[in-house]
Every structure is written in structure tokens, then in C-alpha cells.
Amino acid sequence: MSDSPLEFITYIWSSYATLNLKPTIPQNPSLFLIFPLCPPFSLSLSLSQARITRTDALKMPKLTIPLTSLHLRKLLRCCCSTHSNSLLPYRSYFPPPPPPPQPPRRQYPFSSVTTDGHYRSIQALFLRSFSSQTGPADNKTKPVEENPEEKLVAESLSSELLKDPDSEPLPLPQRLDLSFSHIILTPSLLLTTLNISPDAGRSVLDFLKWAKSRPDFQPTDEVYSYFVAFLGRRKDFKATHEVLVNGSGIAGSKSLEALVDRLVRAGRPTQTVALFERMENDYGFLRNMDSLKLIVSSLCERGYASYAEKMVKSLSSEFFPDEYICDVLIKGWCVHGEVDEAKRLAGEMYRGGFEIGTLAYNAILDCICQLCRKKDPFRLQPEVENVLIEMERNGVPRNVETFNVLITNLCKIRKTDDAMKLFYRMGEWGCYPNESTFLVLTKSLYHAARLEEGDEMIDRMKSAGYGDALDKKAYYEFLKILCGIERIDHAMSVFAKMKEDGCKPGIKTYDLLMGKLCTYGRVDKANALYKEAESSGIAVEPKEYKVDPRFVKRKPTAVKKEKKRETLPEKMARKRRRLKKLRLSFVKKPKRMMRRAY
């Protein structure tokens, strides 16, 4: 094919004539030629490059072999990729508009006749080139947090992945070659595509093969971990095995971590333990201490401590366990409240010469506190003292997490005073509160309606350098507690403080406050909040909120006087009045205006 744009347009035009199609020609065809089969794409030709009139176009010869729409798209893409002086390569942007003496270019809107993914991807690829011609000032005034072009391309790829392969004439790799050969694949693009395609199934295997076949893309360990996590989320571990076998030598620690995590989440601890024995031969993963720690910690995190303990004991001659593995095993027994097994394992480790660290004792302490809260809260203090005494006897120091465990459990049983005393005594053991300590105490103080102390705790948290932890989620929890104890005025003051700190409220925050204000019958303030959210660009849906009957303004109703039973004196007085009226009724009354005659 020739590199000349005029010859290419002639060739395409003859193809249209062969197919008996009628392309639309604008009034000034020298500026733009819009191809109906490719609506999102337009070719810009100057007057010196091509000048085609309607008469010349109809005189062009017809081809004897008709071309399909796929062929035309392929030809159009090949023309864009040629290195000619008239058209730039498809990966670069179009040149800026011509000098001022030339008439301004007419920009035709993209066609919306079809919703195929190929057209959306081409539009996404060239959208920035069109909008960037307005000048450099637009780029400064519009900071982009996420790449909208990448998102559109990911949506187009997702639409191809979600299509039924039986209803398509071409397999997925060929369809992707025809439609997306012009895009540049990146790990973030692949991850976005997988995240928005949860129902793609095994089509992602062909997607990975197509990505690997691209000359400008090299798969990495991170890319393989994305596909392993996607297939493991669907519990399709046969496909996961196929991905890792094909990626042997490239897949590494990230892929192993994704595989172990998905196996444990799927409730398959036996396969997870067996993976350690065969992963070096099957997938090329290193069978070392780090891999063992990864598998043991994943099993213990989900409560499969028995499998992890058997695995560690069976491999103790090859990989001698260290303090971290011992602490993780004890913590794994405490996940489901099996404190007796945790103490049994701790005793065995002490007798074997192992040292139990603060992490293990914190897990035991938390497990005991949870059991006491469920069964007998009055036993919490003596049981905790026994564990703390054992820690001191064995020379295990306390850390901030130890105090966080105690303070959190005390606050959960509404012993805020004891938690505050423990908070003030943290310095005696050389420990200082962190963001978790401040947040737990602030919420507990608000629960106890100690509003001023809660505000002081927030100020103390900021002065301690943990102001960054006061994010949207933390403030929402504060507001939820204050609205729950019917302190709506203080909740509004905390909401104002939230905005002063530069924390932007979200939909849930506005919805919570508007609902509570409407419950109290303060509709004007609720409407003000709604307008504020609208002006901030937060899409809060208007709903119907129930008003508390206590705060409903009702019209005063006339109270009917009930007929009371008369007493005897009242009854006799009424009778006397009635008799008097009857006696006087028989007396002849003098006529009015009548004078005596003398």
C-alpha cells in the first residue's frame, strides 16, 4: 500500500463504492473526511495534501473484491502507522492547527451509532490530542488524578473479555489484535481491566497470551500476580496453575503471595501446605525461610493454626523456626479463641528453649479479654493481671500494642474511667500512645457523653503529631456516635471542625447528618447541608426521612369538656334557679314604653 494519504483515501473510497455505501461528505471536504465505519476517528488533511470533490469521488474505479468492515479498519490503522510526512505515527499526537490565516478547523462530534469497544478505545487514545490544542493553560488548571484515557481503554478491553466466545466469529486474541493493536499495555491498565471484569472467567487466559505476544510488552512478576489473584478469587486454581507454569522463571514472590492468599481464603489449607513442597519444581519459586514464613503467617491469619503448627514441626530439621514463627503460631491459635492451645504451645516453646515475644503475649491478652467480655466481664481484670505478671516474670516488655489491647477492651465494656487511668500510666513503662489509642479513647468518651473530654482528646491527638489519622472515616465514626446519643448540635460542631482540618466529607457523612436533622424536625439545616454537598460535587440522593414524633409540630386541638357529676349542693342550687325562672314566667310583665295614666 502506498504511503500517500490521497491514494489511501482513493482506495477507501473505491471500497465504499464496491459495498454500495454512501459516505457523508461535509461542505468543505478538504478539511475533514469522516469514515462512517470508524466513527471515533477522523483524518485531518490540509488543502495542499488532498482536494477531493464529490464528482471526483464518484468517478473513482470500483474494486472487484468487496471489503468487510474489519478489513477497512485494518487498512485505516495501517495507514495511520506509516511513516509519511503527511500523517504522524499512531502513538503520537496530531500536529497543532494551521496558522491563523487558514480557516479554523471544524471538529465533528464522535459518532454514537455503535458501542463497540474498538471505537471507544480509539476515542480514548486521541481524546487528549484534540483537547490539548487549546493551549498549555488548560493542562495547568485541570490536574488529573487518574488517567481517563486508560479507564476508557480498560472499559473497552473489558467489553471484549465479557463477550460470549461462542457467539463471536473470531477468537479473543485475533479480535484484540484487530481492535487494540495501537494501544500501549501497562501493568496498571491490565489491573484496571481485570478489576472491572469480575465475570470474565477463563477469557483472561487468552487476554494474558495476547498481552505476552505484544512486542512492546514484557510481563513481570507483578503482572502474573494480578492474573493469579483474579483466577484465585474465582477459585479456579487449575487456571492459576496454568498461568504460573507458563510464567515459570518470571513469576516470583508477588505471585506466590497472591497464590497463597487465595488458597487460604478459599478454605484450602491442605493444598497450601502441599504447595511448599512442590512450588520449586512446578513454578520455580524459591523454597526458603521467607516462603515458609509467608505460608505460616497466611494460615495463622485465617485461623488454620493446627496446619501451620504441623508444617513447622515437620520442617524443623530443614528450617529451624525463629521467634517470628513462634509468635505467629501462638497468634493463630488465638484467632478463634483457643487460648488453652495457645498456652500449651507457649509452654512447649519455653521448654524447648524458644523465647516468646510481645506479639504472642498481646495475642493471648486480646483473646482472654474477648472471652471475658462474652462470658463474664467481671473476670477481665484478674485474668489480665495474671498475663501481665507472667510477662514481667519472663522478662517480656510491654509495648504500645499491649496498652491498646487493654484500653480497647475496657472501652468495649464501658469502663472509660479505667481506660483513661491506664492511658495516663502508659509513660511509666516507657510507652506512648499512637493514633489507635487516641481514636479508641475519643470514641469511648463520646459514647459516655463526655463531649468536652472527647474534644480535648482530638486536640491532644493533633498536638502529638497524629493529625493525619483524623481522616474521613474517623470523623464519620465520631459523628455516628454523637448522632446515636442524640447530640446533634455537637455533631455539627465536630462536622465544622472536620472541614476546618481540610478533610472533605463524603456521601455517608452528609446522609447521616441530614437524616438526623430531619428526625429532629430541622429541615432548614438539612436543606442547607444538601445544597452544600451539591455545590461540592457530592452526589447525595434526596430521600424521605422520618421525623421523630416527639419533634413533630402539631396543631392545638380543642379539648372537649367532659360532663362532670354534680355534687348535691350544686344540684340543689340548679333546681332553685330553675324553679325561680318558672315562677317568674307566670307573672305579667309590664309593657315597655307604657306610662301610668293619672
Beta strands, then each sheet from edge to edge (+ up, - down):
strand 1: 32-34
strand 2: 42-44
sheet 1: 1+ 2-
end
